Amino acid sequence: MAESEPRENLQVHHDQGVCTIVFDRPNKKNAFTQAMYRGLVAELDQAAADPATRVVLLHGAGGVFTAGNDLHDFATNPPIGKAAERDESGLPRHPLLRLLHLLPRFEKPLVAAVQGPAVGIGVTMLLHCDLIYAGEGARFSLPFVNLGLSPEAGSSLLLPRVMGHPRAAELLMLAEPFTAATALHFGLINQVLADEVVIDRARSIAQTLARKPAASLRATKQLMRAPIAAQLEQVIDREVEVFSQRLVSPEAREAFEAFLSKREPNFGKFE
């Protein structure tokens, strides 16, 4: 199993046509830093361009998928006002915003294996994966409202489309953690397995896909996603705009200060 050039807090392996990208920051529950977003974007760009890579598999190290954004790191480089800064390909330069647009454009199959917590971006990135397998102990959470923020990664469009408005509203507005069984029932994932076998199962599925006609797989994925592709791009841009506004709101400031101080936030003083 070959390895790529090392990326900060990412492991990357290539084997039998599968590029496996592992979020590797277990002491912080694999919470994403800007450097990790930058590395993930670089690896996805490389996987897209490499004819030998036919499938990408995503999972976390240490029995955890990802706790979402590292709030300390995120606060030092928030995406406020960064959406307009784009390169010649039309993608944003800010690494998080770039990932949000890259995932729906990624043409090759994306497979994910989820163990333990999957929080925020750890859930919304799954909406852009094609096959998702979760361990029995996986716990999902979309805490945007609890942080005074709003949905991202196209989740305000994709979640209602996957599971209907009432269920999407339950996950996004109540923002309570939910189990792998609920994720399966709501149509977010493909299968629930024992925690100790979920990565092997996802790897086996990725290898099966890698043996199939690559162009046919890409065409099939494109046909399934094409009907809302343009709308999704617009929704992601609008979400970033609202998210940026919410990020400097008094509610978000209170939520972040409460989180960092390990106290309960008080939102009653805001309208």
Backbone torsions as a table, in degrees:
resi	resn	phi	psi	omega
1	MET	NA	112.9	-176.3
2	ALA	-79.7	154.7	178.1
3	GLU	-119.2	148.6	176.3
4	SER	-85.5	178.7	171.9
5	GLU	-56.7	134.8	-175.7
6	PRO	-60.1	139.3	174.1
7	ARG	-117.5	152.2	-178.0
8	GLU	-63.7	118.5	176.9
9	ASN	60.3	27.9	172.3
10	LEU	-131.6	138.2	168.1
11	GLN	-106.7	138.2	179.8
12	VAL	-132.1	126.3	-179.2
13	HIS	-128.7	146.6	177.2
14	HIS	-123.1	126.7	-178.7
15	ASP	-158.7	126.7	174.8
16	GLN	53.3	40.8	177.1
17	GLY	83.2	0.4	-178.6
18	VAL	-108.0	126.4	171.4
19	CYS	-97.7	114.8	179.9
20	THR	-100.4	122.9	178.3
21	ILE	-112.6	119.2	-175.9
22	VAL	-110.8	125.2	173.7
23	PHE	-75.3	116.8	-167.5
24	ASP	-125.5	73.2	174.6
25	ARG	-141.5	56.9	-169.2
26	PRO	-62.0	-26.8	179.1
27	ASN	-68.4	-16.5	175.9
28	LYS	-118.7	25.1	-179.2
29	LYS	54.7	35.3	176.8
30	ASN	57.9	28.4	176.1
31	ALA	-62.3	138.7	-172.7
32	PHE	-82.3	131.6	169.1
33	THR	-101.5	169.2	176.5
34	GLN	-60.2	-36.8	179.0
35	ALA	-64.0	-37.3	178.4
36	MET	-68.3	-41.2	176.0
37	TYR	-60.7	-43.0	-179.6
38	ARG	-62.3	-42.4	178.7
39	GLY	-66.7	-40.3	179.8
40	LEU	-64.9	-43.3	177.0
41	VAL	-59.5	-44.4	-179.7
42	ALA	-62.1	-41.4	-179.5
43	GLU	-68.9	-38.4	177.6
44	LEU	-67.2	-39.2	175.8
45	ASP	-61.0	-43.2	-179.6
46	GLN	-66.6	-41.2	179.1
47	ALA	-64.5	-37.7	179.4
48	ALA	-64.5	-35.4	-176.1
49	ALA	-87.5	-15.3	-174.1
50	ASP	-89.9	112.8	-179.4
51	PRO	-61.5	-25.9	-179.6
52	ALA	-74.2	-19.3	177.3
53	THR	-91.5	117.6	-176.5
54	ARG	-108.9	-22.6	-177.6
55	VAL	-145.5	148.0	173.5
56	VAL	-117.5	133.2	177.8
57	LEU	-114.1	129.8	178.7
58	LEU	-114.1	133.3	169.7
59	HIS	-159.4	170.6	-178.8
60	GLY	-104.4	163.6	176.2
61	ALA	-94.0	158.6	172.7
62	GLY	69.7	24.7	177.6
63	GLY	75.3	19.0	-180.0
64	VAL	-132.8	137.5	174.2
65	PHE	-77.0	-77.0	171.6
66	THR	-164.5	142.5	176.3
67	ALA	-83.3	11.7	178.4
68	GLY	88.8	-145.9	-179.2
69	ASN	-75.3	140.1	167.5
70	ASP	-74.3	109.7	-171.4
71	LEU	-64.2	-34.4	177.6
72	HIS	-63.9	-48.0	-179.8
73	ASP	-67.0	-40.9	-178.4
74	PHE	-60.9	-38.7	-177.6
75	ALA	-66.5	-24.2	-178.9
76	THR	-82.1	-19.3	-179.2
77	ASN	-146.1	62.4	-179.0
78	PRO	-69.6	156.0	-176.6
79	PRO	-81.5	24.3	-178.1
80	ILE	-66.6	124.0	177.1
81	GLY	71.0	9.6	-175.4
82	LYS	-95.1	-11.5	-173.7
83	ALA	-62.4	-31.2	-177.3
84	ALA	-78.1	-13.3	-178.7
85	GLU	-84.7	99.8	-174.1
86	ARG	-125.5	157.2	177.7
87	ASP	-94.9	-171.8	-176.2
88	GLU	-65.3	-21.0	177.8
89	SER	-82.1	-8.0	-178.7
90	GLY	91.0	0.8	179.9
91	LEU	-90.5	145.7	178.0
92	PRO	-61.9	152.4	178.0
93	ARG	-82.6	-31.2	178.8
94	HIS	-61.5	127.8	-170.7
95	PRO	-59.1	-38.6	178.4
96	LEU	-67.3	-47.9	-179.4
97	LEU	-63.8	-35.7	178.3
98	ARG	-62.6	-42.7	178.9
99	LEU	-62.5	-40.8	-178.9
100	LEU	-59.2	-34.5	179.0
101	HIS	-88.0	-27.9	-178.1
102	LEU	-71.5	-41.1	-175.8
103	LEU	-56.4	-49.5	179.7
104	PRO	-68.9	-17.9	178.7
105	ARG	-89.2	-11.2	-174.0
106	PHE	-67.1	123.1	-169.1
107	GLU	-86.7	-24.6	-176.2
108	LYS	-88.3	159.2	-180.0
109	PRO	-60.4	136.8	175.2
110	LEU	-113.9	124.4	178.7
111	VAL	-117.8	141.3	180.0
112	ALA	-129.3	143.0	173.0
113	ALA	-120.0	122.2	-173.8
114	VAL	-113.3	122.1	170.4
115	GLN	-121.9	145.9	174.8
116	GLY	62.3	-150.6	-176.1
117	PRO	-68.7	139.6	168.7
118	ALA	-132.6	108.8	-170.0
119	VAL	-121.5	139.6	173.8
120	GLY	56.6	-116.0	178.9
121	ILE	-58.5	-24.2	176.7
122	GLY	-66.6	-20.9	174.3
123	VAL	-96.8	-46.5	-173.7
124	THR	-66.8	-28.8	175.9
125	MET	-66.9	-25.6	178.7
126	LEU	-65.5	-26.1	178.7
127	LEU	-65.1	-16.0	178.9
128	HIS	-104.9	1.4	174.7
129	CYS	-89.3	157.2	-175.8
130	ASP	-94.6	-36.9	179.4
131	LEU	-135.6	130.9	-173.5
132	ILE	-133.7	127.4	-179.6
133	TYR	-121.6	134.7	-175.1
134	ALA	-127.0	145.4	174.0
135	GLY	-77.6	158.4	-178.8
136	GLU	-59.0	-28.9	-178.5
137	GLY	-90.1	4.0	179.7
138	ALA	-65.0	141.6	177.0
139	ARG	-133.4	126.6	-175.1
140	PHE	-107.2	148.0	-179.2
141	SER	-154.4	137.9	176.6
142	LEU	-122.2	80.6	-168.2
143	PRO	-87.7	21.4	-172.7
144	PHE	-57.0	-48.9	-179.2
145	VAL	-62.0	-39.6	179.9
146	ASN	-63.2	-22.2	178.7
147	LEU	-98.4	9.2	-178.6
148	GLY	74.3	19.0	-175.5
149	LEU	-109.8	-160.8	-178.5
150	SER	-146.0	165.7	-174.8
151	PRO	-62.4	157.8	178.4
152	GLU	-140.6	178.3	177.0
153	ALA	62.1	25.4	179.7
154	GLY	78.7	9.3	-174.7
155	SER	-66.6	-26.6	178.9
156	SER	-68.6	-21.9	174.0
157	LEU	-94.4	-46.8	-170.1
158	LEU	-74.9	-38.7	-179.3
159	LEU	-62.6	-49.6	176.1
160	PRO	-60.4	-32.1	-179.9
161	ARG	-69.7	-36.3	-179.0
162	VAL	-75.3	-43.2	-168.5
163	MET	-126.2	1.1	-177.4
164	GLY	90.1	156.4	-175.8
165	HIS	-62.1	-46.8	-175.9
166	PRO	-58.5	-43.2	-179.6
167	ARG	-70.9	-39.7	177.5
168	ALA	-63.1	-41.0	178.3
169	ALA	-62.8	-38.2	178.0
170	GLU	-60.2	-44.3	-177.4
171	LEU	-74.1	-39.9	-174.9
172	LEU	-84.1	-34.9	-173.8
173	MET	-92.8	-40.8	173.9
174	LEU	-75.5	-32.2	174.6
175	ALA	58.2	34.9	178.7
176	GLU	-93.8	145.1	177.8
177	PRO	-59.2	149.1	178.0
178	PHE	-137.0	157.6	-172.2
179	THR	-86.2	170.7	174.7
180	ALA	-63.0	-36.8	178.9
181	ALA	-62.2	-40.7	177.6
182	THR	-67.3	-42.2	178.4
183	ALA	-59.1	-39.3	177.5
184	LEU	-67.5	-45.2	-179.4
185	HIS	-61.9	-35.8	-179.0
186	PHE	-83.7	-3.9	176.7
187	GLY	84.5	18.0	-178.7
188	LEU	-82.8	-28.6	-177.3
189	ILE	-130.0	170.0	-176.8
190	ASN	-93.0	-34.8	-172.5
191	GLN	-160.8	146.7	172.8
192	VAL	-108.2	131.8	-177.2
193	LEU	-133.0	169.0	172.2
194	ALA	-59.3	141.4	-175.9
195	ASP	-54.1	-38.2	-173.2
196	GLU	-75.3	-10.7	-178.6
197	VAL	-115.0	-5.1	-170.7
198	VAL	-65.3	-38.5	179.8
199	ILE	-68.5	-41.4	177.7
200	ASP	-62.5	-39.8	178.6
201	ARG	-63.7	-46.2	-179.9
202	ALA	-64.2	-38.9	178.3
203	ARG	-64.0	-41.8	178.6
204	SER	-62.2	-41.9	177.6
205	ILE	-63.9	-42.6	179.2
206	ALA	-62.1	-40.2	178.9
207	GLN	-67.2	-36.1	175.6
208	THR	-62.2	-44.9	178.0
209	LEU	-62.3	-38.9	-176.7
210	ALA	-64.7	-21.9	179.4
211	ARG	-87.2	-7.0	-179.0
212	LYS	-88.0	165.8	180.0
213	PRO	-60.4	116.3	-172.4
214	ALA	-62.8	-43.9	-178.5
215	ALA	-65.1	-36.1	178.3
216	SER	-66.0	-40.6	177.4
217	LEU	-63.2	-44.4	-179.4
218	ARG	-63.5	-41.5	179.6
219	ALA	-64.8	-40.6	179.6
220	THR	-63.9	-44.2	178.7
221	LYS	-63.0	-43.6	-178.6
222	GLN	-62.9	-41.4	-180.0
223	LEU	-64.1	-38.5	-180.0
224	MET	-69.3	-33.0	-173.3
225	ARG	-96.9	-18.4	-174.6
226	ALA	-58.7	-39.5	-174.4
227	PRO	-56.7	-27.8	-178.8
228	ILE	-119.2	11.9	-174.2
229	ALA	-59.3	-48.3	-178.7
230	ALA	-65.8	-42.0	178.3
231	GLN	-62.1	-40.6	-178.8
232	LEU	-62.6	-41.9	177.2
233	GLU	-58.5	-44.0	-179.6
234	GLN	-65.4	-41.4	-179.7
235	VAL	-64.7	-43.1	179.0
236	ILE	-60.2	-42.8	177.9
237	ASP	-62.6	-43.6	-179.8
238	ARG	-66.3	-40.1	177.3
239	GLU	-60.6	-42.6	179.1
240	VAL	-62.0	-40.5	178.9
241	GLU	-61.2	-48.2	-179.3
242	VAL	-68.5	-41.8	179.6
243	PHE	-58.2	-42.6	179.8
244	SER	-63.6	-38.5	176.7
245	GLN	-65.8	-42.8	-178.9
246	ARG	-67.6	-31.2	-175.5
247	LEU	-64.0	-27.3	178.7
248	VAL	-103.7	12.6	-179.5
249	SER	-78.0	156.4	175.6
250	PRO	-59.3	-34.6	179.5
251	GLU	-64.2	-45.0	179.7
252	ALA	-65.3	-39.8	178.4
253	ARG	-60.2	-43.8	178.0
254	GLU	-63.8	-42.6	-178.7
255	ALA	-63.4	-44.2	-178.9
256	PHE	-68.0	-42.6	179.5
257	GLU	-63.9	-40.0	178.3
258	ALA	-65.3	-41.3	179.5
259	PHE	-62.3	-48.0	-177.2
260	LEU	-70.2	-25.9	178.1
261	SER	-92.1	-2.3	-179.9
262	LYS	56.8	49.0	175.6
263	ARG	-131.4	168.5	177.8
264	GLU	-77.7	134.0	177.4
265	PRO	-72.5	155.1	176.4
266	ASN	-118.5	98.9	-179.1
267	PHE	-93.2	-2.9	-177.1
268	GLY	-66.0	-18.9	-178.0
269	LYS	-86.4	-1.3	179.6
270	PHE	-110.6	148.6	177.8
271	GLU	-76.4	NA	NA
